[in-house]
Amino acid sequence: MPGRPGVLVLIGSGETSPTMVEVHRSIARRIGGSPRALLLDTPYAFQENSADISARARRYFATSVGLGVEVARETASLGEADWVFSGPGSPTFALERWAATPMGAELRARVQSGQGATVLASAAACTAGVVAVPVYEIYKVGAPPHWLEGIDLLGALDLPAAVIPHYDNTEGGTHDTRYCYLGERRLSVMERELPEDTAVLGIDEHTAIILDFRAETVEVCGRGGLTVRRREGQTVLPTGTTIGLAELRELAKGAGGLASPAPGAPAAAAPAPSRATLAESARACEAGFEAAAGRRDTEGLVQAVLDLEAEITHWAADTEEDEGGVEQARTLLRHLVSRLGRMADPREPAERLAPLVEPFVALRLRLRESGAYELADAVRDALAAGGVTVEDTPAGPRWDARA
């Protein structure tokens, strides 16, 4: 147990999607061996489909990461686990349950001891700071902007902060859903309620920060960045940045300026760049379909549909249905298949062209019968230029079309 590496991983979104596979694998490599891995279903335990969410998450970690994960009961001892994960759902529900059971204290004890990997994403990541955003109550129910008391895992690292995942969310389209659906107006109101030395740590979607207790480093991985925000300004640490934990503390307390990159963990432990999100892949497949339609490229049309179906399969285990989720991709797939079906025509070229060609063949015959051979030849040449050949036979003209 003393040899286990100690890391706290906070993920903005996409925790069980292809974009985070390399992040999870990098943590598993640090642990090594055959770790005992626990999934805390607390944030979504109230949902009717909680068992399905757990099953999808376990399948994702088993097939994509190589971790055999068990769902932890409320009586489970988290201190015995090498790896603990919790993700989507309601921050409020999670906080209430963890306060009523030993789990909240055990999560803090894991970080305080500097042992094992603790991975919190989305709703669970919200709870990691000194205060937490009750996102459902504010965004869905209309409660006034306010904070809840968090479990303050970061306090064990002397890092006074509130964690806001989904920081760069754009689902709202016409209205501001950044900052975990708060938007600028509501977050500004809430910032004024924070203690003077407390910052906001904003984690973009499909982005993770890895706080390494032994190396005293903070790595930013994935698609976006980490924003350290205070009332007087902010510092954005893009993906690929590694800084010292001491530097992050200074930024959070307003004592430091722009953080500079510092030597990080060994290259072997660094996760590879993240792949495209499902929303981006779906848009690329749709663009490929449109381009193939413009070229009248049947193979390209079919390939675009097959590519989209393959992406949906890759993302089937995603438990966080954010912008560009699996259901939206399936809707697009159905739309493209329907268009492909309308564009497909099983008839032979001659059968399809008959209503257009036969009147011209009849016109040519009348021109020949009236002696207007030059005009008749002009009609024949025009048909030939369009791929239609006309042959005069004793039984009358006969025509054919190239495929």
N, C-alpha and C positions, 0 to 999 in steps of 0.2 A: 504493500500500500504506500509506503513512503516514497517509492520510486516513481509513482504516477506523475506525469506532467500536469501542471495546473493551468487551465485556461478558462476564461469566461468569454463566450461567443455570443454576440448580439446581432440578430439578423433583421433587416428592415422588412422583407417579405420574400416570397418564393422559396421558403425553407424546405419544401419537399418537391421542388421543381428541378429540371435539368440545370438551371443556372447556378444552383448551389451545390451540385454534386462534388465538384472539386474542393470546395470549402470543407464539406463534411469528410471527404477522403483525407484531406490534409490533417484534420483533427484526429481521425482514426489512426493515421500513420504515427502521429506523435504518441498516442497511447500504446500502440503495438499489441501483439499477442491476441488473445481472445477476450476482449473486454466485456464486463457485465454492463449492459446498456439498458437504461430505463426510459420509458416514455411517460410523462405526466400529462394525462388527458384533462386535467382540471379546467383550463380555460373554456373548453367546449363540452364539458361533461353534461351540461344541462340540455344539449341539443338532442333531438330525437334520433339523429343519424350519427351519434358519437361513436358507436361501435364501428360504423363504416369508415369514419375518418381515421380512427385508430388503425384499422386493417390496412387502409391505403398507405398510411405513414409507415407502418411496419414493412409492408411490401417494398416501398421505396427504399428504405434503409437496407433491407436485405439484398435487393437486386442491384441497386445503383451504387451503394456505398460498401456493402459487404459486412454490415452490422446486423447481428441478430438481436432484435429489440423486444423487450417485454413491457406490457403496460403495468405501471406501478400501482399498487393499491395504496390507499391512504395510510395504511399501517406500515408500508415499506420503509426500510431504512435507507435513505439516500446516501448516507456516508459509506455504504458498502459498494456503491456503484462506481464504475470507472467513468461512465458517460451518462449524463442525464439531459433529456431534451423535453422542451415544452413549446407549444406554438400557438396556433390561431384560436380565436374565440373571443371571450369578453374579459378585459382586464379587471373589471369590477368583480365579476363572479370568481375569478381566480384569486384575487386578493382576499375576498371574504372567506373562501374555503381554506386558503393557506393560513389565514389568521386563526381559523378554528381548529386546525390540525397542526401536528409538528412540522409539516412540510416547509412552511415559510422559514422557520428557524433552522431547519436542516439545509435549506438552500443557502442561507447566509453562512452557516458553518462550513459549507463546502468552499465558499470563496475565501472566508477568513483563514481556513487551513491551507489554502493554496494548493489543494489536491484535486485531481480529476478534471474532467471536462464538463462544464455546465453550459448548455446551449439553449438560449431563449430567443424566440422569434416572434415577430408580429405582436399579438396581444400579450404574450408572456414577456416579451422584451419591454413592453410598456411598464411593467411592474418593477423593473430592476433598479429604478432610481429612487431618490428620496421621496419623490411624489410621482403620481401616475395620472395619465389622461383617461377619464371615464368616457371613452369615445362613443359608445352606443348611446349613453344618456344625453350627451351633448348633441351629437350629429343626427341621431335618429329620433330621440324623444323630445328634444328641444330644451333640455335643462340649461341654465345659464353656465357660462364657462367657469370651471372650477377644477381644482386638483383633488386627488385622493392621496392618502398616505401610501407610499410604495413600500416594498420589502427592503429596499435600499441595499442591494448587493454591492453597488458601487461604493457605498460608504466604507466597506471593509478595505477598499483600495484608496481611501482618502480622496474620493472623487465626487464632490457634491454636484449632482446633476439630475435632470429629468430626462428620460429616454423617450424619444418620439420616433417610432418606426414609420414606414410609408411616407417619409418626409417629402419626397418629390411627386406624390400621387397626383395624377391628372384626370382621374375618372370623372370629375364633375363637369368637364367640358366648358360649359357656360358659367360655372361658378367655381370658386376656389376650394379645392379639396386637398391642398398641400397640408403637410404637418399632421398626418394621420386624421385627415378630414376636418381639421379645425379651421384652416384658412388663416390668412394673415391677421384679419381683424380680431378673431377670437384668441389666437395665440398671443397677440400683443397685449390683450387684456390680462391673460393669465400670467404672462411674464412679469407684470408689475407686482404679482402676488408672491413671486419667488424671493427667497432670502438673497441678500446682496451678493454672496459668494457662490451662488448656485447658477449653473449654466443649463442650457438645453443641448442635448446630444441628439442631433437629427440624423437618422440613418435612412438613406435612400432605399427605394425598392430594389430587390434582387442584389442587395449589398450586405456584407457582413463586416463587423469589426471583431478582431481577435485580440483579447487582452491576455498576454502571457505573463503569469505571475513571476516565474523564475527569471526570464530574460528582461522583465520590466519594460516590455515593448507593447505597442498597439499597432496592429496591421489593419489596413482597409482593403477589402477584397470584393470582387464582384463587378456589378454594372455601374454603380454610382459612386457616391462619396459619403463622408462623414462631415456634418456641419456642427461646429462648436459655436453656439449662438448665445450672446449676452445682449442686454439692452443697449449697450454702447456699440455693438458691432458683432461681426462673426468671422470665423475662419473656416474655410472649406478645405478638407483633406481629401483629395481625389483617390480613386482606387489605385492600388500599387504603393501607396504611402506607408512607410513604417516610421513611427516616432517613438521616443521614450515615453513611458507612462508618466514620468515626472513632467515632461513637456505638456502632456495632455492635462495634467492637474493644473499647471500654470494657466493654460488657456481657459479652463473651466472656471478658475477663480479670478480671471481677469488680470493676472499678473504677467502674462506673456504676450508676445506679439505673434506674428505669423510663424507657425511651427515649421522647422526645416527637417527634411528627411534625415533619419539616423540609421545606423547599421541595424539590420533586423535579424530575424531568425534565419537559420541556414537555408540555402536555396532549395534543398530537397524537401523542406517542409512547406514551402510557399505554394499556395494553390495556383493553378493555371488560370488564365483569363476566362471569364464567364462566357457562356454561349448566349445566343440571342434569346430573348423572351418569346413566349408563345405568341403574343400580340405582334411582335416584329416578324416572326416567321410566317404568321398567317397573312400579314400584309404583303410579304414577299411572294408567297404562293399566289395570292390574288393578282398581284402585278404580273407574275409569270403567266397566269391564265389569260389576262387581258392581252399581253403581248402575243401569245400564241394565237388568240382569236384574231388579232389584227393580221397575222401572217397566214391565217387559215391552216395552222399547223395542228393537225389532229393529235399527233403523238405528244406535242407540247402541252395541249389542253389536258390530256389524260395524265401526263406526268405531274402537272401542277396539282391536280386533285389528289393523286397518290402521295405526293410530298406533304400535302396538308394533312392527309389521314395519318401518315407516319409521325408527324409532329404531335398530333392529338394523342397518339398512342404513347409517345415519349412523356407527355405531360399528364397521363391518366392518373398518376398517384398524387398530383398536386392537391393539397388540402386547403390552400389559401386561394379562393376564387376571386382574385383581384382583377383589375382591368385587363382585358384580353384573356380571360379565363377559358377553360375547356368548353363550357357551354357556348360561349360566343364563337369559338372556333368551329364547333359542330354546326352552329347555325350557318356560318359561312360555307362549310363543306356541303351542307344540304343545298344551299343556293347555287354553288358551282356545279354540283352534280345535276341539278335541275336544268341549268343553262346548257350543260353538255348534252343532256338528253334532247333538249329542243333543237340544238344545232346538228345533232346526228340525223342522217337520212339514209335508211338502208337501201333505197332504190338505186338502180344502175344509172350512170350518167345519161344514157339515151332516154330513159324513162322520165328523169327529172327535167330534161331539156325539151321534151316533145312539145309541150304547149307553146314554147317560144320558137322552136326551129321549124316545125311543120308549116306554119303560115308562110315563112320565107321560102321554103321548098316549093309550096304551091304557087307563090308569086313568080318564082323563077320559071316554073313550067308554063304559066300563062304568057310570060314574056317571050319564051322560046316559040310558043305556038303562034304568037303574033309577029314573029320575025325580029323581035328586039333582042338579038343575040348579045350585043355589047352590054346591055343592061343586065341580061340574064347572067352573063359571065361575071359582072361586077357583084351581083348577089352571091354567086357561088364563091368568089374570092373572099368576100366579107365573112361568109360562114366558115370558110377554111381558116381564116385568121383567128377565128374564135374556137377552133378545134373541131369543127364539124365538116366532114367530107361528104360530098354528094356524088353519086355514081348513077349515070343514065343506063337503064336496062330496058329490054323489050317489054317488061311488065310495068315500066314507069321508073321515076327516080327513086333511088334508095340512099339513105343517109346513115351515118354513124358518127359517134362522138368519142373523142379520147377521154380516158378517165382523168 
